[in-house]
Amino acid sequence: MTTPFNPCILIPVYNHEGPLPKIVEQLSPYKLPCILVDDGSRESCAEMIRNLSVQYPWVQTIRLATNSGKGAAEKTGLLLAQQQGFSHALQIDADGQHDLHDLEKFLAASRLTPEAVVIGLAIFDDSIPKLRYYARYLTHIWVHINTLSFRIPDSMCGYRIYPVATSTQLIQTTVLENRMAFDTEILVRLDWQGVPIVSIPTHVTYPQDGLSHFKGWEDNLRLSLTHARLFFGMLLRFPKLLARHF
């Protein structure tokens, strides 16, 4: 029996009291249940998140006691989505980078291929910092190596839809990164399991007053260590991954 398509929206939040109210307002016409995961934000942001859940009945919140990282917030949100019976979780970032006009494209693709992860293929304008732009290509290369494929063209775009059952099973059985590298790691590991990947081109903008929590040295080191772990995991799966080409 086919599982009903029952999506929710998932937004990890850490001190994004500036852009978040407008994002939630823009989501209002969709009337999709929305989970805001407060990743240990300062009290002013925590209060704003609580107020949003009062203002919009379709918004609920869950708070982590301490800042644990974007990956930890995503895991918390996905596990809550599973507990509440949602089939899919549409994740967007809380900093205003993502084009919400494309939300229906993501949902349509997920309805059509419900077993797949639907990921954004970022199209950047001149607002992206050049270092971030070129550094992304290093991760792209590692992902191609670690999947022996080009199935994941952009593993770093946070605009995506997860099939909840598949994703939470992986979260509950595998130790995954808690910070920025989570977005890449979970896609590679889902690909190893044979989960289809569907890419949707989408415009991504870095707001001039945007708040980024990417920590250059720390997060790049974590990404490097994650790629190394995945590389050795790929070697163990090499025959199986290679066989998928034939």
Secondary structure, DSSP 8 states (H G I E B T S, - for coil): ------EEEEEEESS-TTTHHHHHHHHGGG---EEEEEES--HHHHHHHHHHHHH-TTEEEEEESS---HHHHHHHHHHHHHHTT-SEEEE--TTS-B-GGGHHHHHHHHHHSTTSEEEEEEEE-TTS-HHHHHHHHHHHHHHHHHHTSSS-S-SS---EEEEHHHHHHHHHHS---SSTTHHHHHHHHHHHTT--EEEEEEEE---TT------HHHHHHHHHHHHHHHHHHHHHTHHHHHHTT-
